Each structure stands twice: as structure tokens, then as C-alpha cells.
Amino acid sequence: MKLTIVDGIIILVYLLTTVFIGLVLKKVAQKSKANYLLGGNKLPWYMLGLSNASGMFDISGTMWLVTLLFVYGLKSIWIPWLWPVFNQVFLMVFLSIWLRRSGVTTGAEWINTRFGRGRDSNLSHGVVVVFALIMCLGYLAYGFIGLGKFVMIFIPWDIVAPYIPFEVPLSYVPHIYGIAFTLFAVFYAVLGGMSSIVWADVLQYFIMTISAILIGVLAMKAMAVETLVVPEGWNSPFFGWRLDDLDWRGIIDEVNAKIASDGYSLFTIFFMMMVFKGVLVSMAGPAPTYDMQKILSTKTPKEAAKMSGFVSVVLMPVRYFMIAGFAVLALLYYDRLNLMVAGQIDFEQILPSAISEFVPIGFMGLLLAGLLAAFNSTFAGTLNAAQAYIVNDIYLRYLKPEASNKEIRNMNYITGVSVVIVSIIFGVFAQDVNSMLQWIVSALYGSYVVSNVLKWYWWRFNGYGYFWGMVTGLIPALIFPYVFSETLDLYYFPWLLLISIAGAMAGTFLTPPTDEKTLKDFYRNVRPWGFWGPIKKKVMEEDAEFVPNKDFKRDMFNVVIGTIAQTALVALPIYIVLKEALPVGITIVVTVVCLIILKKTWWDRLPER
């Protein structure tokens, strides 16, 4: 099924609405740097939460998750721990509070609050900016590839090709589509800044929610008349050493090759690696992308925590209702899907192919608008983060500290366009959604972990340790994918970790500690728990009324309860679509019990500042 006039009108109305939002909020964004990059810290936490959820409801990630559920069934609820999805729980419980207490504009600027303003701090600041820009460009390229592969199902290239004055190889068609639709996200993000992004995201969230309900209900209706034929272990989230209960022979033989190519066959080892890496990444705090910018945009530390917790509640059930709907439809009617790309089966085409095959006229336009909205939301938020680092941490810090509002505004426009151009070039060299995602969450995050864990929890860790920990991790993260091209990125995460630890320890112990005043100010303001004994003692000697943070055990308890609740919110919509009454009841009970506990141990105990 191809787009009809009705579908096209719905998509056009959505795209024009985003342009209107950018134009309306342009003047608000121009008032100051804080207004442009952080919405003036005036946006309500629930709007920022919806915006953040909308940003995480990205089209490339949705394509990936539909493929995972199709192939691995209920076991796929664990695979997003690669990201890790439970980092949102760590943010909710304590890290958003710590981060927001800094009152800074970007993650790189935060470095000054921890290491002061010496040479080591400048080096640390510089490496964070480099890392943030690489990560933002990686995310933009990842979304860009997914969007292009998605659109080409609905607008066949043979229709467009006669109007293009040059020949485009089939493998680069997604990039052409990506460029075309990226322009709308660029427009409202560059003009309206954070306020424009948040308002557009809220609109996009509601479009995506309607779309998700539509797809889930279509799948449930199909389940009433068709029989789902899957391997024995597909319906169970539990697993053994290997995925022996996921044998697709005689059902869809090609899926076994997909499992082998993914590298997940030894699932227990893969799971342990995910948890090990996931806990470390979560302890490090948010990466310097749109998630961090949304936290810094909240009014208070208390609202930052509420915003981070709200994300899981509004994102997981809606997103996975859609994902389950598409995966079930694809399994029921697999023979009707068109998954062939350049002569090979591409399972990442399941989502767009299922939309093309199963969604009714009119509703297709709404759904495509919703998924385009998902792309725009992720793209715009990431673009805003990249602009923040270039303008705030390079231009205003090193080139023109006294720049006027007009000069800052013009620089925001220039950097926005430049970042998009570079991200498109990155996207051209990306193989596919999965390879880009694996590199971001495993290799690139591997370089980030050590320095950013130690900065929160250990007083002796200094700016030189941070710099060398990041550098010694970042360089191999950029090289390893080419050296170990046949190895799953997650499996060389421990090597990145060891190299980065060596760099961090050498940098720390071969140089003097951060000056005492900076450490005391940081500890007094942020109030972290961890290995801060000598600094805590001095702060308490100076201020008898200071109360140190003794919440480590309670925070860890809340992280465990929060992760269980979040996982239940992922499984619940899948079981609803599959019409599995007993598992639905169990997941509802688990979710409610967890939420009651968190109300008493987390929500009621949130600090006022």
C-alpha cells in the first residue's frame, strides 16, 4: 500500500505545525542564552518528561525494538539493557538531583564545579566537549539512517528518481530521504530552541500515543482470528545458557541466521555483560546529550527527579504497545512483508513493511506523522545539545565571552546547520541502524564510563585523571570497531574499561589533588554519597549544621524496585497484545506494588533543593 492523498495531507499538516511552533517561539528563544538552550528553566517537569519520552521514542530505535521482539519474543525485554534503559531509574532516584544542583547550562560546564578552573579542568572540559559532539553526531546519524530506511518503503525510489538530476546508488537512497525530512526538524529546533523542542515534543507524544493504540488494537483483532506460530521459548522472558528454545527452523528459517549474526546466542554471557556494563554506565550519570539538557532545564533538583521518573511511566507502556502490535502483525502475516533490500533480507524493514501492509488509509497518515514526529523529536533534542556545547563551551568560553544576544543567536543558527551537515556525512558511512546503535551504546559509552563514575563518588579523582581516563577510552573506542570488525561491540567493553581505568589512575596519582576549596564547595552543594571522607570531615568542621548524604542503601533499594517496575511496564503491553491473561495480571500486581513502595521510599522523601 502506498500513501494516499488523505495520508499525505495529514503528514503535511503535522510538518507545517512544527514549523509554526518554531516561528511562534522564536522571539522567546532570542531573549537569552538560557531561554534558547534551557527554556529559561521555566518549563514544568511533566512537560519536560513528556518531551524526553518523545525524544526516546525514536524511529530508528522503534525499528530495532520491533525486530528484536519479532526475533527473540519476550526475551527481547532484556536486550535494551544494552542502552541501558534502566539508567533512567538511577537518574530518577538520585543522579538527576545531583546534576541539577549544579545550576549549569551543559555537562561540560559542569566540569568547572567539580575540578575548578585550572589547566586540568580546561583539559577535562575540552575532552567532554569532543565526546559530546561525537556522541551527538553518532545519534543524529543513527536517527538519520533509520528515517531514510523507513521512508523508502512508502515513497519508492523509482517514483522520485526521474526528478533527481543525478544517479543515486540504491544503498544511498535512505540518505537522500533522510536529508529531505531532516530539514523540518532543523527548522523548528534552530529557530525556537528548547521551548520550541518541548512544545513540539508534547504534540508529537500525543500523536504517537494515538498511533500506538491503533497498532496494538489492530494486532489484537488479528490475534482473534489467526494463530501465532513461534518457537517454544518465544513467549517466555526467561532464558538458559543458550537460546536453544528459540529455534526457528520450519517456521521462518532465516531468523536463525539473524540470531547468529547478532551475536546473542550465548545469552547468559550476553546478559551478564549487559548488566555489568549497564550498572557502570548508569552510575556515571547521563551522557552529554538531550537527556542531560532536559534535566538541566528543570526548575529545581526535585523537579529534575520527578521528570526522570515520569519518562519511564509515559514512555514504556505506549511504546511497547506499538512495538508488540507491529511484531505480532509481522509474525502473523510474514509472507506478506517485503523485507528484501539490495537482494538480501533486512529484518530492520519489518516496521515500515508492516505499516505499508496492514495500516488502513487515513490511519497510515496519522501513524507516519507519529513516527516522523518520533524522529523529529530525537533529532531536534540531540541537535539542541550539540549546539549548546559548541556555543556555550567553545564560542562563549574561548572565542567571544562578551558576545551579545544577537551574536549568540546567529551562532546558534550557524552551528545548528553545520552540525546537521556533518551528521549527514556520518550517516553516509553508517552501515545500518543496528551497527550504529551497537557502537554508540557499547564502544562510545565504554570510553565514558570510568571517568564519569569516579567524578561523582571519589574525592581524590582530579581533572587530569578525568582527561586521561576519557582520552585513553575514546581513542580505542574509535579504532576497535575497525580492528575487531567481526566482534560484537559489547564484548570488547571490558578492554575499553581496563584501558580507561589505567589512564584515569595514572592521571590522578601522578598529579596533585583538586584544590580543597573547589572540592568542599562541590561536596557542600551537590551532597553526593561515596568516598568523600576527608572532604566531608572538613565541611562538617566548618559548618556544624551540614548534614551529609546517608541515603546510599535507600537509593540502591529504590534503584532495584524502580528497575523491576520499569521492566514490568515493558512486559505489560506485550502481554496485553498477546492476550495472555495470567502474565498481564502478574505484571500489573508487580507494577502496582513497586509504585506503592516507591511512593513511600522515593517520592515522599525527595529533597526540596
C-alpha positions in Angstrom: 0.0 0.0 0.0 1.3 3.4 -0.9 0.4 6.8 0.5 -3.0 8.3 -0.5 -3.8 12.0 -0.7 -5.5 11.8 2.7 -2.4 10.3 4.3 -0.2 13.0 2.6 -2.4 15.8 3.9 -2.2 14.5 7.5 1.6 14.3 7.3 1.8 17.8 5.7 -0.4 19.3 8.4 1.9 17.8 11.1 5.1 19.1 9.4 3.6 22.6 9.0 2.5 22.6 12.6 6.1 22.0 13.7 7.2 24.9 11.5 4.5 27.1 13.1 5.7 26.2 16.6 9.3 27.2 15.7 8.1 30.6 14.3 5.9 31.3 17.3 8.6 30.6 19.9 11.4 32.2 18.0 11.1 35.5 20.0 11.0 33.7 23.3 14.2 31.8 22.5 16.0 35.0 21.4 15.7 36.7 24.8 18.8 35.0 26.3 21.2 32.0 26.1 19.3 30.3 29.0 16.0 30.8 27.2 17.4 29.3 24.0 19.3 26.3 25.5 17.2 25.6 28.6 13.8 27.2 28.1 14.7 29.7 30.8 14.3 27.0 33.4 10.6 27.7 33.4 9.2 24.6 31.8 7.1 22.3 34.1 8.7 18.9 34.9 5.8 16.9 33.4 6.2 18.7 30.0 9.9 18.1 30.1 9.2 14.4 30.9 6.8 14.1 28.0 9.4 15.8 25.8 12.2 13.5 27.0 9.9 10.4 26.5 9.1 11.7 23.0 12.8 12.1 22.2 13.4 8.5 23.3 10.5 7.2 21.2 12.8 7.5 18.1 12.1 5.9 14.8 15.4 4.0 14.5 15.1 2.6 18.0 11.5 1.6 17.3 12.6 -0.3 14.1 15.3 -2.0 16.2 12.9 -3.0 19.0 10.3 -4.3 16.7 12.9 -6.5 15.1 14.1 -7.7 18.5 10.6 -8.7 19.6 9.9 -10.4 16.3 13.1 -12.5 16.6 13.5 -13.0 20.4 10.0 -12.7 21.7 9.6 -11.9 25.4 13.4 -12.4 25.9 13.8 -9.1 23.9 12.7 -7.1 27.0 16.2 -7.6 28.4 18.2 -6.5 25.2 17.5 -2.8 25.6 19.5 -3.0 28.8 22.4 -2.6 26.3 21.5 1.1 26.3 20.8 0.7 29.3 17.2 1.6 29.7 17.4 1.4 33.5 19.8 4.4 33.6 16.6 6.4 33.8 15.9 4.8 37.2 19.3 5.8 38.5 18.6 9.4 37.3 15.2 9.3 38.9 16.5 8.1 42.3 19.5 10.4 42.8 21.6 11.5 39.8 19.2 14.0 38.3 19.1 15.7 41.7 22.9 15.9 42.0 23.2 17.1 38.4 20.6 19.8 38.6 22.1 21.2 41.9 25.0 22.5 39.8 22.9 25.2 38.0 25.0 25.0 34.8 24.0 25.0 31.1 25.8 21.9 29.8 27.7 18.9 31.1 31.0 20.3 30.0 30.3 23.5 32.0 29.6 21.2 35.0 33.3 20.1 35.0 34.2 23.5 36.5 32.1 22.8 39.5 34.0 19.6 40.2 37.6 20.4 39.2 37.8 24.2 39.3 39.3 26.3 36.6 42.9 25.2 36.3 44.7 23.6 33.4 43.4 20.1 34.4 39.8 21.4 34.3 40.4 23.0 30.9 41.6 19.7 29.5 38.7 17.9 31.1 36.3 20.4 29.7 37.8 20.1 26.2 37.6 16.3 26.1 33.9 16.4 27.3 33.0 18.8 24.5 34.8 16.5 22.0 33.0 13.4 23.4 29.6 15.2 23.5 29.9 16.3 19.9 31.0 12.8 18.7 28.0 11.3 20.6 25.6 13.8 19.3 26.8 13.3 15.7 26.5 9.5 16.2 22.9 9.8 17.5 22.0 12.1 14.6 23.5 9.7 12.1 21.7 6.8 13.8 18.3 8.5 13.5 19.1 9.7 10.0 19.7 6.2 8.7 16.6 4.8 10.4 14.4 7.5 8.9 15.7 7.0 5.4 15.1 3.2 5.5 11.7 3.8 6.9 10.5 6.4 4.3 11.7 4.5 1.2 9.0 1.8 1.8 6.3 4.4 1.3 7.9 6.6 -1.4 9.5 4.1 -3.8 12.7 5.5 -5.3 11.5 4.7 -8.9 8.9 7.4 -8.4 11.4 10.0 -7.3 14.4 9.1 -9.4 13.2 10.8 -12.7 13.2 14.2 -10.8 16.7 13.8 -9.5 19.4 15.2 -11.9 22.0 12.7 -10.8 22.2 8.9 -10.3 21.9 7.6 -6.7 23.0 4.1 -5.9 20.2 2.1 -4.2 22.2 1.8 -0.9 22.3 5.6 -0.6 18.6 6.2 -1.2 17.8 6.2 2.6 20.3 9.1 2.9 18.5 11.2 0.3 15.2 10.7 2.1 16.9 11.4 5.5 18.2 14.8 4.3 14.8 15.8 3.0 12.8 15.1 6.2 15.6 16.3 8.5 15.1 19.9 7.2 11.8 20.2 9.2 13.3 19.2 12.5 16.2 21.6 11.8 13.9 24.4 11.2 11.9 24.4 14.5 14.9 23.3 16.6 17.2 26.0 15.4 14.6 28.8 15.5 12.8 28.1 18.7 15.5 26.4 20.9 14.5 24.3 23.9 11.0 25.8 24.3 10.1 25.0 20.7 11.5 21.5 21.1 9.5 20.8 24.2 6.2 22.1 22.8 6.7 20.2 19.5 7.6 17.0 21.5 4.4 17.2 23.6 2.4 17.4 20.4 4.4 14.5 18.9 3.9 12.4 22.0 0.1 12.5 21.8 0.3 11.7 18.0 2.5 8.7 18.8 0.2 7.6 21.6 -2.8 7.5 19.3 -0.7 5.7 16.7 0.4 3.1 19.3 -3.1 2.4 20.4 -4.2 1.9 16.8 -1.5 -0.6 16.0 -1.9 -2.5 19.2 -5.7 -2.9 18.7 -5.2 -4.0 15.1 -2.8 -6.7 16.3 -5.2 -7.8 19.0 -8.0 -8.1 16.4 -5.7 -10.2 14.2 -4.9 -12.5 17.1 -8.6 -13.2 17.5 -8.7 -14.8 14.0 -5.2 -16.0 13.4 -2.8 -18.4 15.2 0.6 -17.1 16.2 3.3 -19.7 15.2 6.5 -19.1 17.1 9.3 -21.3 18.7 8.6 -22.8 22.1 10.6 -20.2 24.1 9.3 -17.1 22.3 6.5 -16.4 24.9 8.8 -16.6 27.9 11.2 -13.9 29.2 13.3 -16.5 30.9 16.4 -18.0 29.3 19.2 -20.5 29.8 22.8 -20.6 28.9 22.0 -20.6 25.2 18.9 -19.7 23.2 18.1 -23.3 22.4 14.4 -22.8 22.9 14.4 -20.2 20.1 14.8 -22.5 17.1 13.0 -21.0 14.1 13.6 -24.0 11.7 10.4 -24.9 9.9 8.8 -21.6 10.9 10.9 -18.8 9.5 14.3 -20.3 8.8 16.1 -17.0 8.0 15.6 -15.9 11.7 18.2 -18.3 12.9 20.8 -16.6 10.7 19.7 -13.3 12.2 20.2 -14.6 15.8 23.7 -15.9 14.8 24.7 -12.6 13.2 23.5 -10.6 16.2 25.9 -12.5 18.4 23.3 -13.1 21.2 23.3 -16.9 21.0 25.2 -17.3 24.3 22.5 -15.3 26.0 23.6 -15.7 29.7 27.0 -14.3 29.0 25.5 -11.5 26.9 23.0 -10.7 29.7 25.8 -10.6 32.4 27.8 -8.3 30.2 24.8 -6.1 29.7 24.1 -5.8 33.5 27.8 -5.2 34.3 28.1 -2.5 31.7 24.6 -1.1 32.3 25.2 -0.5 36.1 28.5 1.2 35.4 27.0 3.4 32.7 24.1 4.3 34.9 26.3 5.2 37.8 28.2 7.6 35.5 25.1 9.7 35.1 23.6 11.0 31.8 25.7 11.2 28.7 26.0 14.8 27.4 23.1 14.7 25.0 19.4 15.8 25.1 18.6 13.8 28.2 21.1 15.8 30.2 19.9 19.1 28.7 16.3 18.3 29.8 17.5 17.6 33.3 19.4 20.9 33.4 16.2 22.7 32.0 14.1 21.8 35.0 13.2 24.3 37.7 14.6 22.6 40.7 16.5 19.4 41.7 13.2 17.9 43.0 11.5 18.5 39.7 14.5 17.0 37.8 14.0 13.7 39.8 10.2 13.8 39.0 10.9 14.4 35.4 13.3 11.5 35.1 10.8 9.1 36.8 7.9 10.3 34.7 9.8 9.4 31.5 9.5 5.6 32.1 5.9 5.8 33.1 4.7 7.6 30.0 7.2 6.0 27.5 7.3 2.3 28.2 3.7 1.2 28.0 2.8 3.3 25.0 6.0 2.5 23.0 5.8 -1.3 23.7 2.1 -1.4 22.9 3.1 -0.2 19.4 6.1 -2.4 19.2 4.2 -5.5 20.2 1.4 -4.7 17.7 3.8 -4.5 14.8 5.8 -7.6 15.8 2.6 -9.7 16.1 1.2 -8.4 12.8 4.5 -9.2 11.1 4.6 -12.7 12.6 1.0 -13.5 11.7 1.4 -12.3 8.1 5.1 -12.7 7.5 4.6 -13.9 3.9 3.1 -10.5 3.0 6.1 -8.5 4.1 8.6 -7.0 1.8 12.0 -7.4 3.6 14.3 -7.6 0.6 16.8 -4.8 0.2 19.5 -5.0 -2.4 18.8 -8.7 -2.8 19.1 -9.6 0.9 16.6 -9.9 3.8 16.8 -6.9 6.1 14.8 -7.5 9.3 15.0 -3.8 10.1 12.4 -3.4 7.3 9.8 -5.2 9.4 8.4 -2.0 10.9 7.9 0.1 7.7 6.8 -3.0 5.7 4.2 -3.9 8.3 2.8 -0.3 8.2 2.6 -0.4 4.5 0.8 -3.8 4.5 -1.6 -3.6 7.5 -2.5 0.1 8.4 -5.7 1.4 6.9 -5.9 4.5 4.7 -6.1 7.7 6.7 -4.7 6.0 9.8 -1.5 5.4 7.8 -1.0 9.2 7.5 -1.5 9.6 11.3 0.9 6.8 12.1 3.5 8.1 9.7 3.1 11.5 11.1 3.6 10.0 14.6 6.8 8.1 13.6 8.2 11.2 11.7 7.4 13.1 14.9 9.5 10.5 16.8 12.4 11.1 14.5 12.0 14.9 14.7 11.8 14.8 18.5 15.1 12.8 18.9 16.8 14.7 16.2 15.8 18.2 17.5 16.8 17.3 21.1 20.2 16.0 20.1 20.8 18.9 17.8 20.0 21.3 20.7 22.5 19.5 22.9 25.2 19.8 20.2 24.5 23.5 19.7 24.8 24.0 23.5 28.3 22.5 23.6 29.6 24.4 20.6 28.1 27.8 21.5 28.4 27.7 25.3 31.6 25.6 25.7 33.6 26.7 22.7 32.4 30.0 21.3 31.5 31.8 24.6 34.3 30.3 26.6 37.2 30.6 24.3 36.3 32.8 21.3 34.0 35.6 22.4 32.9 35.6 26.0 31.4 39.1 25.7 29.1 38.2 22.7 25.8 40.0 22.6 22.4 38.1 22.4 22.3 38.8 18.7 25.7 37.3 18.1 24.8 34.3 20.3 21.6 33.8 18.3 23.4 33.9 15.0 26.0 31.5 16.3 23.2 29.1 17.3 21.8 29.2 13.8 25.2 28.6 12.2 26.2 25.8 14.5 22.8 24.1 14.1 23.1 24.0 10.3 26.8 22.9 10.5 26.1 20.0 12.9 23.3 18.7 10.6 25.6 18.7 7.6 28.4 16.9 9.5 25.9 14.3 10.9 24.6 13.6 7.3 28.2 12.9 6.3 28.5 10.5 9.3 25.2 8.9 8.3 26.5 8.2 4.8 29.3 6.0 6.2 27.0 4.1 8.7 26.1 0.5 7.7 22.7 0.2 9.3 20.7 1.1 12.4 21.9 -1.9 14.5 25.6 -1.4 13.8 25.4 2.4 14.6 23.5 1.6 17.8 25.9 -1.1 19.0 28.8 1.3 18.5 27.2 4.1 20.4 26.0 2.1 23.4 29.0 -0.2 23.7 32.2 1.3 22.3 31.5 5.0 22.8 29.8 4.6 26.2 32.8 2.4 27.2 35.1 5.3 26.8 32.8 7.5 29.0 32.2 5.2 32.0 35.3 5.2 34.2 35.9 9.0 34.4 32.3 9.8 34.9 31.8 7.2 37.6 34.8 8.4 39.6 33.9 12.1 39.3 30.8 11.6 41.4 32.0 9.1 44.1 35.7 9.7 44.8 37.2 12.9 46.2 40.8 12.2 45.1 39.9 11.9 41.4 41.1 15.0 39.7 40.8 16.8 36.3 44.0 15.1 34.9 42.6 11.7 35.8 39.3 12.7 34.1 41.1 13.8 31.0 43.3 10.8 30.6 40.6 8.4 31.5 38.4 9.8 28.7 41.2 10.1 26.2 42.5 6.6 26.7 39.0 5.3 26.4 37.9 7.4 23.5 40.8 6.6 21.1 40.3 2.8 21.2 36.5 3.3 21.0 37.1 4.9 17.7 39.6 2.3 16.5 38.3 -1.0 17.9 35.3 -1.3 15.5 37.7 -1.5 12.6 40.2 -3.8 14.3 37.6 -6.2 15.7 35.0 -5.8 12.9 33.6 -9.4 13.4 33.2 -9.0 17.2 30.0 -7.7 18.9 30.9 -4.3 20.3 29.7 -5.2 23.8 32.4 -7.9 24.1 35.3 -5.5 24.0 33.7 -3.2 26.5 35.8 -4.7 29.4 39.0 -3.9 27.4 37.9 -0.3 26.9 37.2 -0.2 30.7 40.6 -1.5 31.7 42.5 0.9 29.3 40.4 3.8 30.6 41.0 2.8 34.3 44.8 2.7 33.7 44.6 6.2 32.1 42.4 7.6 34.9 44.6 6.2 37.7 47.8 7.4 36.2 46.4 10.8 35.6 45.1 11.1 39.1 48.1 9.8 41.1 50.8 11.4 39.1 49.3 14.9 39.7 48.1 16.8 42.8 44.5 16.6 44.1 41.9 19.2 43.0 42.2 22.3 45.3 40.4 21.9 48.6 38.0 24.9 48.2 36.6 23.5 44.9 36.1 20.1 46.5 34.4 21.5 49.6 32.1 23.7 47.5 31.2 20.8 45.3 30.5 18.4 48.1 28.5 21.1 50.1 26.4 21.9 47.0 25.8 18.5 45.4 25.9 16.4 48.6 26.8 13.0 46.9 27.4 9.8 48.8 30.6 7.8 48.1 34.2 8.0 49.1 34.3 11.6 50.3 35.6 11.1 53.9 38.3 13.7 54.1 36.2 16.4 52.4 33.1 15.5 54.4 35.1 15.9 57.6 36.4 19.4 56.7 32.9 20.6 55.5 31.4 19.4 58.8 34.1 21.1 60.8 33.3 24.4 59.0 29.5 24.0 59.2 28.2 22.2 62.2 24.6 22.2 60.7 25.7 20.4 57.5 24.0 17.0 57.1 25.9 14.6 54.9 24.2 12.2 52.5 23.5 8.9 54.2 21.0 7.6 51.6 23.2 5.1 49.7 21.3 2.0 50.9 17.9 3.5 50.3 18.9 4.8 46.9 20.2 1.3 45.9 17.0 -0.2 47.2 14.9 2.3 45.1 17.0 1.5 42.0 16.2 -2.2 42.3 12.5 -1.5 42.8 12.4 1.0 40.0 14.1 -1.3 37.6 11.6 -4.1 38.4 8.8 -1.6 37.8 10.2 -0.4 34.6 10.7 -3.9 33.3 7.1 -4.8 34.2 5.9 -1.7 32.3 7.8 -3.1 29.2 6.3 -6.6 29.5 2.8 -5.5 30.3 1.8 -4.1 26.9 3.3 -7.1 25.1 1.3 -9.5 27.2 -1.9 -7.4 26.6 -1.4 -7.6 22.8 -0.8 -11.3 23.1 -3.9 -11.7 25.2 -2.0 -13.6 27.9 -4.4 -13.0 30.9 -2.3 -14.5 33.7 1.0 -12.7 32.8 -1.0 -9.5 32.4 -2.3 -9.9 36.0 1.1 -10.7 37.4 2.8 -7.7 35.7 0.0 -5.3 36.9 0.4 -6.6 40.5 4.2 -6.3 40.3 4.0 -2.7 38.9 1.4 -1.5 41.5 3.4 -3.0 44.4 6.6 -1.3 43.1 4.9 2.0 42.7 3.4 1.9 46.2 6.9 1.2 47.6 8.5 4.0 45.6 5.8 6.4 46.8 7.0 5.9 50.3 10.7 5.4 49.8 11.4 7.9 47.0 8.6 10.3 46.1 7.7 11.3 49.7 11.4 11.7 50.5 12.5 13.9 47.6 14.6 16.9 48.8 13.2 20.4 48.2 16.6 21.6 46.8 
